[in-house]
């Protein structure tokens, strides 16, 4: 019942009588909740300062608010109401309550309170939120767990790139244990395609861990384990893996110190290989005996496309055995045998292999102590084999004669598909360059690499042969340009100049010199030649005609000898 309905003391002038006042009050006994009958609040400490309550406290409780800031209502327990009766003194118009109690009842506002609190009313820091379990598909948590078990520090680089398609960790100093941890994680990955662990010295134990990973993971297609000191244990594990892995296509195990014992294991894997396409065995310690073991395996393999055996010590019998294997191989397209000390015997065996192997497209036999005779044999093989596109024979003792033989074979073979000839550090002469120009006229994309250019050949047949400058365009002296082209075209200098110098004065007019250049079809820049001619004009006081004196460009003794022979020849003709 609203407390405002309790009548106040009637006014004498209002004219109201006691009867009317009695009608306004429905009953002399009114039930209202007393102060002691309010709901009992159960409070618990809370950290938050702000609290809410469905009740509004009266003024006297406001002083306790500061003390109860940390009180949180967690339960409301309703209590029974007590009846408070008061009687209205009709005669006096006053209730039986004291003045203080009347004021208290007037100020009291009673609001309805729900007996059962809702879920949002509960607010406590005692509740613990359950962490949602998320499955880590990247493998980072698994890698961290493995490192903790092995007592290793996780590698941040690996964790950042664990889901990349290509993972390159060259020279990270991993060692066997770290390589084992990485292999255990990569065993279940399906994103990795290329793995490069070059130069980490993972040794046999790490090589075995990587091999076991590859036995279960067929998604990795390219693996590089070069410079890791794998030894016999690593070689055996990898070769065993090759028999079961169907996804690996490229394997680089170069620079691992493999010798004759490892060669036997690798040879067995080559014979049974079914999927591997590229194998790099360079920079190892395969000697002559290892070459004899690897040769038959190379011949029996019909899967490999690329084989690299460079920078070993095959030599002699080993080189001959490997050459026979290449001859019998019907699938190999690219082979590198550089720097193995083949010698003339091994080079001849290679030339014989090139005669019959029609599948090989690129071969590198640089740095094998090959002679000019080997170059001539290889030239004959080129003329009969049209499939070879890249031939590398640099750093050999081929001489200028061997280089010319190779160039002639390429030029004369109309069906040859040769695209590149590499003769690094092999000296050449002008005749070689002239043949190369003819080849480029037919095949504009043809590439050639050669060594220094000599003015004369370096074979026994070239002794006493007049020197030739192979780069006349670099010369600023037009007289020397004319001299060199005359020698190349088998003309003597005096024979061609006789028509322009009938009085044997060893002088020419500038126009006569230019005409001689045009007659011999010498490639030159006319502006540069004209500028050079001006410098050649004799400026002596008696030379008013501005003629060119070319006698100083030749040795006077040889010049007199040429003049004498020319006079004798003229006398005989007359």
C-alpha positions as CSV (number, residue, x, y, z in Angstrom):
1,X,0.0,0.0,0.0
2,X,1.5,3.4,-0.9
3,X,2.5,5.3,2.2
4,X,1.1,8.5,0.7
5,X,-2.4,7.0,1.4
6,X,-1.8,7.4,5.1
7,X,-3.8,10.6,6.1
8,X,-2.1,13.5,7.7
9,X,-3.6,15.5,10.6
10,X,-6.7,17.2,9.3
11,X,-6.9,21.0,9.2
12,X,-9.6,22.7,11.2
13,X,-10.6,25.0,8.3
14,X,-10.9,22.2,5.8
15,X,-14.3,21.3,6.9
16,X,-13.7,17.7,6.8
17,X,-15.2,15.7,9.6
18,X,-14.1,12.5,11.1
19,X,-16.5,10.5,9.2
20,X,-15.0,11.5,5.8
21,X,-11.5,10.8,7.2
22,X,-12.6,7.4,8.2
23,X,-13.8,6.6,4.7
24,X,-10.5,7.4,3.1
25,X,-8.9,4.8,5.3
26,X,-10.1,1.4,4.3
27,X,-9.2,-0.2,7.6
28,X,-7.7,1.0,10.8
29,X,-5.2,-1.8,10.6
30,X,-2.7,-1.4,7.7
31,X,0.0,-4.1,6.7
32,X,3.2,-2.5,5.5
33,X,6.7,-4.0,5.4
34,X,8.7,-2.8,8.3
35,X,12.4,-1.9,8.1
36,X,13.3,-5.1,9.7
37,X,11.2,-7.1,7.2
38,X,13.2,-6.2,4.1
39,X,15.0,-8.9,2.0
40,X,18.1,-10.2,3.5
41,X,21.1,-9.6,1.2
42,X,24.0,-12.0,1.1
43,X,27.2,-10.2,0.1
44,X,30.6,-11.4,-1.0
45,X,33.8,-9.4,-1.7
46,X,34.3,-8.2,-5.3
47,X,37.1,-6.3,-7.0
48,X,34.9,-4.0,-9.0
49,X,33.8,-0.8,-7.3
50,X,30.5,-0.4,-9.0
51,X,27.7,-2.7,-7.8
52,X,24.0,-2.8,-8.6
53,X,21.2,-3.7,-6.3
54,X,17.5,-3.9,-7.0
55,X,16.9,-2.0,-3.7
56,X,17.2,1.7,-3.0
57,X,18.5,2.3,0.5
58,X,17.3,5.1,2.6
59,X,19.4,8.1,3.6
60,X,20.9,6.7,6.7
61,X,22.5,3.9,4.7
62,X,24.3,6.3,2.3
63,X,27.1,6.7,4.8
64,X,27.9,3.0,4.5
65,X,28.2,3.1,0.7
66,X,31.9,3.9,0.7
67,X,32.5,1.0,3.0
68,X,30.4,-1.3,0.9
69,X,31.9,-0.5,-2.5
70,X,33.6,-3.8,-2.6
71,X,30.5,-5.7,-1.6
72,X,28.9,-7.7,-4.5
73,X,25.4,-9.1,-4.2
74,X,25.5,-12.7,-5.3
75,X,22.2,-14.0,-3.7
76,X,19.0,-12.5,-2.6
77,X,17.1,-14.4,0.2
78,X,13.6,-13.3,0.7
79,X,12.3,-13.2,4.3
80,X,8.8,-13.2,5.8
81,X,7.0,-9.9,6.2
82,X,6.0,-8.8,9.6
83,X,2.8,-7.1,10.2
84,X,3.0,-3.6,11.5
85,X,-0.3,-2.3,12.8
86,X,-1.1,1.3,13.6
87,X,-4.3,2.8,14.7
88,X,-5.6,6.1,13.8
89,X,-6.8,8.2,16.7
90,X,-10.0,9.5,15.2
91,X,-10.4,11.9,17.9
92,X,-7.0,13.5,17.6
93,X,-6.4,12.8,13.8
94,X,-2.9,11.3,14.6
95,X,-1.5,7.8,14.2
96,X,0.2,6.0,17.0
97,X,3.7,6.3,15.4
98,X,6.2,8.7,16.6
99,X,7.3,11.6,14.5
100,X,10.6,10.0,13.6
101,X,8.9,6.8,12.5
102,X,6.4,8.7,10.3
103,X,9.2,10.5,8.5
104,X,11.0,7.2,8.0
105,X,8.0,5.5,6.5
106,X,7.3,8.4,4.2
107,X,10.8,8.3,2.7
108,X,10.8,4.5,2.3
109,X,10.1,3.3,-1.2
110,X,9.4,-0.3,-1.6
111,X,10.2,-1.9,-5.0
112,X,9.4,-5.4,-6.1
113,X,12.2,-7.9,-5.8
114,X,12.4,-11.1,-7.7
115,X,12.8,-14.1,-5.5
116,X,14.9,-16.0,-8.1
117,X,17.8,-14.0,-9.6
118,X,18.5,-14.2,-13.3
119,X,21.8,-15.4,-14.8
120,X,23.0,-11.9,-15.7
121,X,22.7,-10.9,-12.0
122,X,25.7,-13.1,-11.3
123,X,29.0,-11.3,-11.7
124,X,32.0,-12.7,-10.0
125,X,35.7,-13.0,-10.8
126,X,35.8,-16.5,-9.3
127,X,34.5,-18.0,-12.5
128,X,37.3,-19.5,-14.7
129,X,36.8,-19.3,-18.4
130,X,37.6,-22.5,-20.2
131,X,40.2,-22.2,-23.0
132,X,39.0,-23.4,-26.4
133,X,41.2,-26.1,-27.8
134,X,42.6,-25.3,-31.3
135,X,44.4,-27.9,-33.3
136,X,47.7,-26.6,-34.7
137,X,47.9,-27.7,-38.3
138,X,51.1,-25.8,-39.1
139,X,53.3,-28.1,-37.0
140,X,54.9,-25.2,-35.0
141,X,53.6,-26.5,-31.6
142,X,54.8,-30.0,-32.5
143,X,58.2,-28.7,-33.5
144,X,58.5,-26.8,-30.2
145,X,57.5,-29.9,-28.2
146,X,60.1,-32.0,-30.0
147,X,62.8,-29.4,-29.4
148,X,61.9,-29.4,-25.7
149,X,62.3,-33.2,-25.6
150,X,65.6,-33.1,-27.4
151,X,66.9,-30.1,-25.4
152,X,67.2,-27.9,-28.5
153,X,66.4,-24.2,-29.1
154,X,63.7,-23.9,-31.7
155,X,64.8,-22.2,-34.9
156,X,62.7,-19.1,-35.6
157,X,63.5,-19.2,-39.3
158,X,62.2,-22.7,-39.6
159,X,59.0,-21.8,-37.7
160,X,58.4,-18.8,-40.0
161,X,58.7,-20.8,-43.2
162,X,57.4,-24.2,-42.0
163,X,54.4,-24.0,-44.4
164,X,56.3,-22.7,-47.5
165,X,56.6,-24.7,-50.6
166,X,60.3,-24.1,-50.7
167,X,62.4,-24.3,-47.6
168,X,66.1,-23.2,-47.9
169,X,68.3,-23.5,-44.8
170,X,71.8,-23.3,-46.2
171,X,74.7,-23.2,-43.8
172,X,72.5,-22.8,-40.6
173,X,74.8,-25.0,-38.6
174,X,72.0,-27.5,-37.8
175,X,73.9,-30.6,-36.9
176,X,72.4,-34.1,-36.5
177,X,70.0,-33.3,-33.7
178,X,68.4,-30.2,-35.2
179,X,68.1,-32.0,-38.6
180,X,66.3,-34.9,-36.8
181,X,63.8,-32.4,-35.2
182,X,63.1,-30.8,-38.5
183,X,62.7,-34.2,-40.2
184,X,60.1,-35.3,-37.6
185,X,58.0,-32.2,-38.2
186,X,58.3,-32.3,-42.1
187,X,57.2,-36.0,-42.1
188,X,53.5,-34.9,-42.0
189,X,53.6,-31.8,-44.1
190,X,51.9,-31.7,-47.5
191,X,52.9,-28.2,-48.6
192,X,56.7,-28.6,-48.9
193,X,58.1,-29.4,-52.4
194,X,61.7,-28.3,-52.2
195,X,64.1,-28.8,-49.3
196,X,67.6,-27.4,-49.3
197,X,69.9,-28.2,-46.3
198,X,73.2,-27.6,-47.9
199,X,76.3,-27.2,-45.7
200,X,74.8,-28.1,-42.3
201,X,77.0,-31.1,-41.5
202,X,74.1,-33.2,-40.4
203,X,76.3,-36.3,-40.9
204,X,75.0,-39.8,-41.1
205,X,72.5,-39.5,-38.3
206,X,70.8,-36.5,-39.8
207,X,70.9,-38.1,-43.2
208,X,69.1,-41.1,-41.9
209,X,66.4,-38.9,-40.3
210,X,65.8,-37.1,-43.6
211,X,65.7,-40.4,-45.4
212,X,63.0,-41.7,-43.1
213,X,61.1,-38.5,-43.5
214,X,61.2,-39.0,-47.3
215,X,60.1,-42.6,-47.0
216,X,56.7,-41.3,-45.6
217,X,56.4,-38.0,-47.4
218,X,56.0,-38.3,-51.1
219,X,55.1,-34.6,-51.6
220,X,58.8,-33.4,-51.6
221,X,60.2,-33.5,-55.1
222,X,63.6,-31.8,-54.8
223,X,66.1,-32.4,-52.0
224,X,69.6,-30.9,-51.6
225,X,71.9,-32.5,-48.9
226,X,75.2,-31.3,-50.4
227,X,78.2,-30.7,-48.1
228,X,76.8,-32.5,-45.1
229,X,79.4,-35.3,-44.4
230,X,76.7,-38.0,-44.8
231,X,79.2,-40.8,-45.1
232,X,78.3,-44.5,-45.5
233,X,75.4,-44.3,-43.1
234,X,73.8,-41.4,-44.9
235,X,74.4,-43.0,-48.4
236,X,72.8,-46.3,-47.3
237,X,69.8,-44.6,-45.8
238,X,69.2,-42.4,-48.9
239,X,69.6,-45.3,-51.3
240,X,67.2,-47.4,-49.3
241,X,64.7,-44.5,-49.5
242,X,65.0,-44.3,-53.3
243,X,63.5,-47.8,-53.5
244,X,60.3,-46.7,-51.8
245,X,59.8,-43.0,-52.5
246,X,57.8,-42.4,-55.6
247,X,57.7,-38.6,-55.5
248,X,61.3,-37.5,-55.3
249,X,62.7,-36.3,-58.7
250,X,65.9,-34.4,-57.9
251,X,68.6,-35.4,-55.4
252,X,71.8,-33.5,-54.7
253,X,74.3,-35.3,-52.5
254,X,77.4,-33.7,-53.8
255,X,80.5,-32.8,-51.7
256,X,79.9,-35.5,-49.1
257,X,83.2,-37.3,-49.3
258,X,81.8,-40.4,-50.9
259,X,84.4,-42.9,-52.0
260,X,84.6,-46.4,-53.4
261,X,82.4,-48.0,-50.7
262,X,79.7,-45.5,-51.1
263,X,80.0,-45.8,-54.9
264,X,78.9,-49.5,-54.6
265,X,75.8,-48.5,-52.7
266,X,74.9,-45.7,-55.1
267,X,75.5,-48.0,-58.1
268,X,73.0,-50.5,-56.8
269,X,70.4,-47.7,-56.3
270,X,71.1,-46.5,-59.9
271,X,70.3,-49.9,-61.3
272,X,67.0,-50.2,-59.4
273,X,65.9,-46.5,-59.6
274,X,62.4,-46.0,-60.9
275,X,61.5,-42.4,-60.3
276,X,64.6,-40.2,-59.8
277,X,65.4,-37.9,-62.8
278,X,68.3,-35.7,-61.6
279,X,71.3,-36.9,-59.6
280,X,74.2,-34.8,-58.5
281,X,77.3,-36.7,-57.4
282,X,79.9,-34.0,-58.0
283,X,82.7,-32.9,-55.7
284,X,83.1,-36.3,-54.1
285,X,86.1,-38.7,-53.9
286,X,85.2,-41.2,-56.6
287,X,88.5,-42.6,-57.9
288,X,89.4,-44.9,-60.7
289,X,87.9,-48.0,-59.0
290,X,84.7,-46.1,-58.2
291,X,84.4,-45.2,-61.8
292,X,84.6,-48.8,-62.8
293,X,81.8,-49.6,-60.4
294,X,79.5,-46.7,-61.5
295,X,80.0,-47.2,-65.3
296,X,77.8,-50.3,-65.6
297,X,75.2,-48.9,-63.4
298,X,74.9,-45.8,-65.6
299,X,74.5,-48.0,-68.6
300,X,71.8,-50.0,-66.9
301,X,69.8,-47.0,-65.8
302,X,66.9,-45.9,-68.1
303,X,65.3,-43.3,-65.9
304,X,67.8,-40.6,-65.2
305,X,67.8,-37.4,-67.4
306,X,70.6,-35.5,-65.8
307,X,73.8,-36.9,-64.2
308,X,76.6,-34.8,-62.7
309,X,79.9,-36.5,-61.9
310,X,82.1,-33.5,-62.2
311,X,85.1,-32.8,-59.9
312,X,86.0,-36.3,-59.0
313,X,89.0,-38.5,-59.8
314,X,87.7,-41.1,-62.2
315,X,90.7,-41.1,-64.6
316,X,91.8,-43.8,-67.1
317,X,90.0,-47.0,-66.5
318,X,87.3,-45.4,-64.5
319,X,86.8,-42.8,-67.2
320,X,86.6,-45.4,-69.9
321,X,84.0,-47.4,-67.9
322,X,81.9,-44.3,-67.3
323,X,82.1,-43.4,-71.0
324,X,80.9,-46.9,-71.9
325,X,78.0,-46.5,-69.6
326,X,77.0,-43.3,-71.3
327,X,77.3,-45.0,-74.6
328,X,74.8,-47.7,-73.5
329,X,72.4,-45.3,-71.8
330,X,69.4,-44.6,-73.9
331,X,67.7,-42.0,-71.7
332,X,70.4,-39.6,-70.4
333,X,70.1,-36.1,-71.9
334,X,72.6,-34.1,-69.9
335,X,75.9,-35.3,-68.4
336,X,78.7,-33.4,-66.7
337,X,82.1,-35.1,-66.5
338,X,84.3,-32.0,-66.1
339,X,87.5,-32.0,-64.1
340,X,88.0,-35.8,-63.8
341,X,91.4,-36.2,-65.5
342,X,90.2,-38.3,-68.3
343,X,93.3,-37.9,-70.4
344,X,93.5,-38.9,-74.1
345,X,92.2,-42.4,-73.4
346,X,89.1,-41.2,-71.6
347,X,88.6,-38.5,-74.2
348,X,88.7,-41.0,-77.0
349,X,86.1,-43.2,-75.2
350,X,83.8,-40.2,-74.8
351,X,84.2,-39.4,-78.5
352,X,83.2,-43.0,-79.3
353,X,80.2,-42.7,-77.0
354,X,79.0,-39.6,-78.8
355,X,79.1,-41.4,-82.1
356,X,76.3,-43.8,-81.1
357,X,74.4,-42.1,-78.2
358,X,71.5,-40.2,-79.9
359,X,69.8,-39.1,-76.7
360,X,72.5,-37.0,-75.2
361,X,71.9,-33.3,-75.8
362,X,74.5,-31.6,-73.5
363,X,77.9,-32.9,-72.4
364,X,80.6,-31.1,-70.3
365,X,84.1,-32.6,-70.5
366,X,86.0,-29.5,-69.5
367,X,89.3,-29.7,-67.6
368,X,90.1,-33.3,-68.5
369,X,93.6,-32.9,-70.1
370,X,92.2,-33.5,-73.6
371,X,94.5,-33.0,-76.6
372,X,93.9,-31.8,-80.2
373,X,93.5,-35.4,-81.3
374,X,90.6,-35.8,-79.0
375,X,89.1,-32.6,-80.3
376,X,89.3,-33.9,-83.9
377,X,87.6,-37.2,-82.8
378,X,84.9,-35.3,-81.1
379,X,84.5,-33.1,-84.3
380,X,83.9,-36.3,-86.3
381,X,81.3,-37.4,-83.7
382,X,79.5,-34.1,-84.1
383,X,79.2,-34.5,-87.8
384,X,77.4,-37.9,-87.3
385,X,75.4,-36.9,-84.2
386,X,72.8,-34.2,-84.9
387,X,71.3,-34.2,-81.4
388,X,74.1,-32.6,-79.4
389,X,73.2,-29.0,-78.7
390,X,75.7,-27.9,-76.1
391,X,79.4,-29.0,-76.1
392,X,81.7,-27.8,-73.4
393,X,85.4,-28.6,-73.8
394,X,87.1,-25.6,-72.2
395,X,90.3,-25.7,-70.1
396,X,91.8,-28.4,-72.3
397,X,95.0,-28.5,-74.4
398,X,93.1,-28.5,-77.7
399,X,95.3,-25.9,-79.4
400,X,94.1,-23.6,-82.2
401,X,94.0,-26.6,-84.5
402,X,91.5,-28.5,-82.3
403,X,89.3,-25.4,-82.0
404,X,89.3,-25.0,-85.8
405,X,88.4,-28.6,-86.3
406,X,85.4,-28.3,-84.0
407,X,84.3,-25.1,-85.7
408,X,84.5,-26.7,-89.1
409,X,82.5,-29.7,-88.0
410,X,79.7,-27.5,-86.8
411,X,79.8,-25.4,-89.9
412,X,79.8,-28.2,-92.4
413,X,77.1,-30.3,-90.6
414,X,73.9,-28.9,-92.1
415,X,71.6,-31.0,-89.9
416,X,73.5,-30.2,-86.7
417,X,71.5,-28.6,-83.9
418,X,74.5,-27.2,-82.1
419,X,73.5,-24.1,-80.1
420,X,76.6,-23.5,-77.9
421,X,80.3,-24.2,-78.1
422,X,82.2,-23.5,-74.9
423,X,86.0,-23.4,-75.3
424,X,86.9,-21.4,-72.2
425,X,90.6,-20.6,-72.0
426,X,91.3,-22.4,-75.3
427,X,93.3,-20.0,-77.6
428,X,92.0,-19.4,-81.1
429,X,93.2,-17.5,-84.2
430,X,91.6,-15.6,-86.9
431,X,90.6,-18.6,-89.0
432,X,88.5,-19.9,-86.2
433,X,86.7,-16.6,-85.8
434,X,86.0,-16.5,-89.6
435,X,84.4,-19.9,-89.4
436,X,82.3,-18.8,-86.4
437,X,81.1,-15.8,-88.5
438,X,79.9,-18.2,-91.1
439,X,78.1,-20.3,-88.5
440,X,76.3,-17.3,-87.1
441,X,75.3,-16.2,-90.6
442,X,73.3,-19.5,-90.8
443,X,72.3,-19.7,-87.1
444,X,72.0,-16.2,-85.5
445,X,71.5,-17.6,-82.0
446,X,74.7,-19.6,-82.0
447,X,76.9,-18.9,-78.9
448,X,80.6,-19.4,-78.6
449,X,83.0,-18.9,-75.7
450,X,86.8,-19.1,-76.3
451,X,90.1,-18.0,-74.8
452,X,92.7,-15.5,-76.0
453,X,93.0,-14.6,-79.6
454,X,96.4,-15.2,-81.1
455,X,98.1,-13.5,-84.0
456,X,99.3,-16.9,-85.1
457,X,98.4,-20.5,-84.3
458,X,100.1,-22.4,-81.5
459,X,100.7,-25.8,-83.2
460,X,104.0,-27.1,-84.7
461,X,102.5,-26.4,-88.2
462,X,102.1,-22.7,-87.3
463,X,105.8,-22.2,-86.7
464,X,107.2,-19.6,-89.2
465,X,103.7,-18.7,-90.3
466,X,103.2,-14.9,-90.6
467,X,101.3,-13.4,-87.7
468,X,97.7,-12.2,-88.1
469,X,95.8,-9.8,-85.9
470,X,92.3,-11.4,-85.5
471,X,90.7,-8.1,-84.5
472,X,91.5,-5.6,-87.3
473,X,88.6,-3.4,-86.3
474,X,90.3,-2.6,-83.0
475,X,93.3,-1.3,-84.9
476,X,93.4,2.4,-85.7
477,X,96.2,1.9,-88.2
478,X,94.7,1.3,-91.6
479,X,98.0,0.1,-93.1
480,X,98.1,-2.7,-90.5
481,X,94.5,-3.6,-91.3
482,X,95.4,-3.8,-95.0
483,X,98.4,-5.9,-94.2
484,X,96.5,-8.5,-92.1
485,X,93.8,-9.0,-94.6
486,X,96.3,-9.5,-97.3
487,X,98.0,-12.2,-95.3
488,X,94.6,-13.9,-94.5
489,X,93.6,-13.9,-98.2
490,X,97.0,-15.3,-99.2
491,X,98.2,-12.1,-100.9
492,X,101.5,-10.4,-100.4
493,X,101.4,-6.8,-99.4
494,X,103.6,-5.7,-102.3
495,X,101.4,-7.6,-104.8
496,X,98.3,-5.6,-103.9
497,X,100.1,-2.2,-103.6
498,X,101.9,-2.6,-106.9
499,X,98.9,-1.4,-108.8
500,X,98.7,1.7,-106.7
501,X,102.5,2.4,-106.5
502,X,104.0,1.8,-109.9
503,X,107.2,3.8,-109.2
504,X,108.0,1.8,-106.0
505,X,108.2,4.9,-103.9
506,X,106.5,3.2,-101.0
507,X,103.9,6.0,-101.0
508,X,100.2,6.1,-101.8
509,X,97.7,8.8,-102.2
510,X,94.8,8.7,-99.6
511,X,92.3,7.9,-102.3
512,X,94.4,5.0,-103.5
513,X,94.6,3.6,-100.0
514,X,90.8,3.7,-99.6
515,X,90.4,2.1,-103.0
516,X,92.7,-0.8,-101.9
517,X,90.6,-1.3,-98.8
518,X,87.4,-1.5,-100.9
519,X,89.0,-3.9,-103.3
520,X,89.8,-6.4,-100.6
521,X,86.4,-5.9,-98.9
522,X,87.9,-5.0,-95.6
523,X,85.3,-4.2,-92.9
524,X,86.1,-0.7,-91.7
525,X,84.4,2.5,-90.6
526,X,85.1,5.0,-93.4
527,X,85.0,8.0,-91.1
528,X,87.7,6.5,-88.9
529,X,89.8,5.4,-91.8
530,X,89.7,8.9,-93.3
531,X,90.7,10.4,-90.0
532,X,93.6,7.9,-89.7
533,X,94.7,8.7,-93.3
534,X,95.1,12.3,-92.4
535,X,97.6,11.3,-89.7
536,X,99.5,9.1,-92.1
537,X,100.0,11.8,-94.7
538,X,103.6,12.7,-94.9
539,X,103.9,16.3,-93.8
540,X,107.5,16.8,-94.9
541,X,108.3,20.0,-96.8
542,X,109.0,18.2,-100.1
543,X,105.7,16.2,-100.0
544,X,103.3,18.7,-101.5
545,X,100.9,16.0,-102.8
546,X,100.1,14.6,-99.3
547,X,101.0,11.0,-100.0
548,X,101.1,8.2,-97.5
549,X,104.5,6.6,-96.8
550,X,104.0,3.1,-95.5
551,X,107.6,1.8,-95.5
552,X,108.0,2.5,-91.7
553,X,105.4,-0.1,-90.8
554,X,107.5,-3.0,-92.0
555,X,110.9,-4.4,-91.1
556,X,113.3,-2.9,-93.6
557,X,115.3,-6.2,-93.9
558,X,112.1,-8.1,-94.7
559,X,111.0,-5.3,-96.9
560,X,114.1,-5.5,-99.0
561,X,113.8,-9.3,-99.2
562,X,110.2,-8.9,-100.5
563,X,111.3,-6.3,-103.0
564,X,114.0,-8.5,-104.3
565,X,111.7,-11.5,-104.6
566,X,109.1,-9.3,-106.3
567,X,111.7,-8.1,-108.8
568,X,112.8,-11.6,-109.6
569,X,109.2,-12.7,-110.1
570,X,108.6,-9.8,-112.4
571,X,111.8,-10.5,-114.4
572,X,110.7,-14.2,-114.9
573,X,107.3,-13.2,-116.0
574,X,108.7,-10.8,-118.5
